[in-house]
Amino acid sequence: MKPLTYRRITQIGALLFIFMTPLIAIYKRQVIQTLIDYTEGLSKLGYNFLNLAEGFSGFYWAITFGGYTFLDPLAALQVILDYHPLNLSFFFAVSLPILLALLFGRVFCSWLCPVNTIREATNWLADIIGFKKDKPQLITNSNLRYVILLSGIAVTFLGFPIFNYILPYAVLGRALQYLSIAIVFWQGIMFFLLIILLDGIWQRGLWCNYLCPTSALLSAFAKKSLFRLKRDENTCLNSCNICQRNCQWNAEPKLEKIQNCTNCFVCVEKCPNMSLSIGRK
């Protein structure tokens, strides 16, 4: 199976996961009661499924699974700036996302983020129907996302944790968590759809490449991550520019400018000479 196929499966699974978590929360009591009814005998033997069911909640911003909590790096940053006491549990909670970034750079953006998954799906449909395939780049300076990141840090430092209100995947997760509160749900859904709409109509990659503070933070890891894009100079053709034409992340594989690379494998599979690969460098 090709790496790109694995990525598609991961994207779909991650998207389903986000939509399933609120359903699990809504029916948690029923699930727990069912577990009590059907696993009572196993519990006596030491298999405690009840604790596992009770220990599952949240979404990408902050998720608890099996009693272990994991935090988005920007969520962790908000905790630090809000002067919460830091303990071993906090450092464990942020360790997995940081380790993932150190190993694979911006892999969250292309493999897990629901914004990109839906964006790729809508762009694929737009290409099929021929809807404005080539749009003018109205914003061309990707440093704007660093300005947004630093501004968000400053606002959070002043006492208002803003990141969970402006990051689409955090907004979507919160909206789905509050299905029973209509105004919270619909505000979140409308904000998320607005980001997708702007990407489809105004400029492709608008949020992910130019505005997203998470992508700005993860880009710091991408260039020095352990597993990253590699180019074989011996087989790469000077006259070929297929990789850069197909990259939706503003990376330049041919010039080895990969700080924006998300290890999405599109350029790897598009390269006619197999000059590109993902691995240790």
N, C-alpha and C positions, 0 to 999 in steps of 0.2 A: 504494500500500500504506500502511495506517495505521501511525503510529509505534508503537502498541502491538503490532502484528504484528511489526515489526522487533525489538522488545524480546523477544518470545517466541522468535523465531528465534535471537537472540543468547544467550538463556538456555539453550536446548537445545544450541546449539553449544558454549557454555562448559562445560556439564555433560559433554558427550561428550568435550571436550578433557581434563578431569580424569581421566576413566576411560581415555582413550587413552594418556596419558603413561606409565603403568607398562608398558603393552603394548609401547610403543616402546622402553622401557628393556630389557625382557626380551628382545626380539628384535633389539636393536641390532646384535649381532654378525652375525646372519643378514642384516640389512638392509645392513650395511656390506659384507659379502662379496658380496651381490647387486649393490651399486653398483659394486664393484670389477670384477665380471665383465661388467656391461653398460654401464658408462660409461668403460671404459678408453680408448676412442678419443676420447670427448669431453674427458676429462681432459687428454689431450695437446694439445687445442685451447684449454685454459684454463678449462674448465667443471669446477670441483672440487666435485662433489656430496658427496664423502666428508666434507669438512670441515663441510658443512652438517648432515649426519646426525649426526656426532660432537658437534656443538655444540648439540644439543637435549636438554634434561633439566629436571627439576623440575616445579613446579606454581605456583599463585598466590603462595604464600609467598615463593618465590624461584625464578625460572625463567630458564633460559638458552636463547636461540633465536638460531641463526646466529652463535654466539660472543658475543652480547651478553646480559648478565645484568640482570634487573630485580627489584627488591625490594619487598615489601609495606612500607608506611610503618612499621608496628609492628616488622617484621623489621629495618628500618634503624635504628629506635630502639634495639632490643636490641643491635645492633652498636655503636652509639655508647656506650651505657651499659656495654658490656663492654670499653671502652677499646681496641677494635681500631683500628689505624692507618687513617686516612681518606685516600683518594686520589681522583684524578679518576674512576676507575672506579666508586667507591662513589657519588659524586654523580650520575653518569650513571645508575646502577642505580636510584636512587630518584626520578629526575627525571620519568619517564613517569607513575607513579602520582600524584605530587604535581601534575603538570600536569593530569592528568585530573580531579583533585579541584578544582583552581582553576577549571577551565573548566565542569565540570558538577556539582560538589558530591558528594553521596552516590550518584552513578550506579552505582558498583560494587555497592552493596547490592541494587538492583533489577534490574540488567542482567547481572551476572556471578556474584554469590555463589551457590554451590550450595545453601546453607541456604535462601535465599529461593525459589529455583526449586522445590525439593522441597516447601517449605512452601506455596507457592501451589498446587501440584498437589494436595497432600493436602487443603488447605482447599476447593479446588474440588470434590473428590470428596465431602468431608464435607457440603458444601452440597447436593449432588445427592441424597444419601441422607438429608438432614435431621438430621445428627448434631450436636446442640448448637450451632446456628448462633450464638446469642447467649450468650456466656459472661460471668460476672461478672469484672470487672477486679480481680484480687487484688493486683496491683502496679500502682500508678498514677503513681509518681514516676520519670520517665525520667532524673533526675539520678543514679540508682543506677549507671548505666553509666559515669558520670564517676568515681564512687568506685572502681569496678572498674578503670578505666583507670589512675588514679593509684596504686592499690594494686599493680597489675601493674608499673608503672614502678618503684615502690619495691622490690618483690621482685627485679626484674631488676637494679636498682642494687646490691642486696646479693649478687648473684652467681648468681641462678637465673633464666635466661631463660624466663619462664612463659608468655608469650603463645602460643607455638607448641604449648602443651599444653592451652590452654583455648579457642582459637578453632576452631570446628567445621570451617571450610574448610581450616585448616592441619592439623588432626587427620585429616580425611578424605584429604587429599593424601598425608600421611605413611603412612597405613594402606595406601593403594594402591601407594605406592612400595615397601612391604615385604610384597608379596604372599606371598613365600616364608617369611616369619617369622610363623607363625600367631598368636602372642599379640599382636604389634604390630598386625597387620591387624584382628583381631576386637575388640581394645580400641578401636581407632579407629572402626570401623564401629558398635559398640554406643554409643559416646559420641555420635556423630553422630545416630543414630536416636533416642537419648534426648532430644536437643534438639528434634527434630521431633515426638516424641511429647508432650512437655510443651507444645509450641505447639498441638498439635491437641486435647489433652484438658484441659489446665489453663487456658491463656490464650493467645489468638492474639497473635502479635507479641511474645511474652514475651522471647525472646532478642534479636531484632533491635532492638526499641524500648526495652528496659529493662536489658539485661545486656551487650550486645556492646560491647567497648572500641573496636573498629574503627569502629562507627557513631558512637560518641562523638567520636572523632578527626575523622572526615569531616564531622560536623555543624558543626564549626568553619568549614569551607569553604563549606557549603551556602548560608548566608544571603548571602554575598558573592561567590558564584561568578559567572562571566561569563554563563553561560546558565542561567537559573532560571525558576521559575514566575512568570507575570505575570497580573494580574487586571484586566479592563476594568470600571472602576467604573460606566461609563455603561450597560452591559448586564446587569451582575450584579444579580439580584433579591434584595431584602432578605428576602423570605419563603422563599427557596430555601436548602436546606442539603444538597443532593445531594453536593457535592464532599466535604464533611467526613464524611458518612455512609459514603462509599466509600473514603476514605483509610485505608490499613492501616499508615501510618507515623506517625500522631499529628501530622501537619501540619494546619494550619488555613488552607486556601487563601482562604477567605472573609475571614478576618481578616488575611491576608498574614503569618501566622506560619509561615515555611517553612524554619526551620532543620533540621527533620527530613525535608524533602522529598527524594526520591530521583530525581526526574524520571522517574517510572514511566509517566506519561501516562494513568493511569486516570481521574483527575479531569478531565483535558482532554477525554477522549472521553465522559465521563458528563455533562458540563455541557450542559444543554438549550439555552442561549443562546450557546454558544461564547464564553463570557466569559473562559476560561482558555487560556493558551498557554505554551509554553516558548520563551524567546528572550532576547536581551540586554535588560538593564534599566538 
